[in-house]
Amino acid sequence: MQKEELIQLHTFLLQLRTYIENITKNTNLQAFLTYEKLNIGPHKIHKSKKEHKLAIFELSKGIANLLQKNNYFVFQKMYNDLDKTCNQLKNNK
């Protein structure tokens, strides 16, 4: 995936996060703590492709966490898989 495509995906996932928080009436900041700590938003185009990729996985992990905490248990496995992927990406820096 090209960097521009990653930034577009990052933007979409951020919008999806807001939407899910609104419909579930849940703003579980703990679910997105690792994403927020990265301080890599889609508007930070100077960040590397690898950094945006990690941010996308952390954001996806937070979304899966938020959904599984709201009785969408099917997302538990997805959350676990995303967590493993994020850890691998962090270790490959």
Helices and strands as residue ranges (DSSP letters): H 3-24, G 29-32, H 33-38, H 49-69, H 75-91
